[in-house]
Amino acid sequence: MTFEQAFPTFTNAPKTCRHIISTLFCDGSPWIQTEEQSLWPGKEKGNRKSVVISKRLALTGISKMTYKEEFIDLRDIFSVKMKRRRSIGQKRGGTLLGLTVFLCIRKGRKLKQGLINLHNLSEDYCAIWFKQLKEILNGFPNRPKSLKVIINPHSHKGEATNIYNEHVEPLFKLADIQTDVTVTKYAGHALALLKECDLQEYDGILCVGGDGSVSEVTHGLLLRAQMDAGKNTNANFTPVRAPLPLGIISAGSTNVLAYSLHGICHPVTAALHIIMGNIQPVDVCSFSSNSKLLRFGLSSMFGFGGKTLAIAEKHRWMPSSQRRDFAVVKTLANLKPDYCELSFLPTRDSEFTFHRDSKKKTDNYDYYDGKGQWRHIQGQFLNVSIMSIPCLCSMAPRGLAPNTRLNDGTMALIVVRNTSRQEFVRHLKRHPTLKDQFDFPFVETYLVEEVKLQTGPPHNFVHSEYEQNGEAHTIPTEDIYSLNIDGDLLNVSSEIHIRLHPELLNLYGSNIEELDNCNAKCSCL
């Protein structure tokens, strides 16, 4: 039985899926085959045939005068189901109508679901084709069968649960992915869960939430890997990779990692990347103090970025967009530089990243001089950013660190020295545009492997006075500073050591190399 004999009509064939249109003339019997063997010999129909091979599904129209066939890449198929007509309230059985093949269709950076209905009333024919297609789909690597889902119900406007239930869960059910869902109840719940749960039961982890939730899950997943490997995180250790890939369904206000990974904030796109098993390795930073691991992360900001987050965290009762705008305006109104000392090690291999093919100052990046020596700078800074990913978002469509990539083995160190409020605002306003936000004399940028950040005045101490028995006494008082790590606030008082670890984490997604037509608006300036 040939494909067109088994399914004489098919509908809803997508126009935008990855397919090949060709004309096929041949003799002999049509079949379903893999690359090496025939699985289902059948009968000839004229001088044309329809086949399913290990890489593509061929569909032929019913007209004898039609010699055109559509070849659909099997890698774009994520599910096949029996199609039945059922009466209202009927949950099982029903009149068989044929098969429905579900496809992942790419349109730009966005992924969407497509389907093809294959019509046949025979239970035997449909069962055979269903079985063969399922076996082929089960052979694709990295496609998860079981996921641990962690949802932060308070992310953004409390939309995380609805986003998952309405847009993500139906696709997982369609793809026969089993899910174990936990809705977090308090800060640190996801971290505690990942430390204790049996990860061997799952093929991947899914986080539904904003940047803070993703940061917590990322840290928890990597920390669990170190615990399982017996690593001493209170020493200068080499971390092991996370055992499971991480998926991200963005449900926050900025969604930096989701934008950097997918180039778009779209839950269906993120869900289909997970279903299709698309894996993207990502470089991760470790943040340590006094040889003790503080956390794993992807980006950090000290100064303006840390102060803004600290103010926003004190006004959680405000809507997220208003809270962000309020924090930015208030920080600008009280704009003050902070003294710090920076020591950094430039990236060793100057040929490792494609964006270091020239030593021109067009991108304002300082290049490795080949000596492998630590460099030191100090002074008054308005902001210091250290990022291992581009950090794309709607307010910075080119990225906060546009010259680094997800897994190029570099961190971007961006230093904004003290300047006037007017000039600093000009620097900020460049981010939502296509202009170079680093083209200012007070901005310095470097590509590095390690950074040591010492905050506060020299020796990290200030002095305060108190009066006792009529006498003035002076004591040293340690100052506390805010560090923004992936949208999560960390208060620090001693030297922070940031190291880059290449491809320490696998994410479900794709690598966005270039961003075109960035027409985003800044919502805060």
Summary of the structure (lengths in Angstrom):
residues: 525
radius of gyration: 27.7
end to end distance: 65.6
largest distance: 110.3
contacts: 1687
relative contact order: 0.11
helix: 23%
strand: 36%
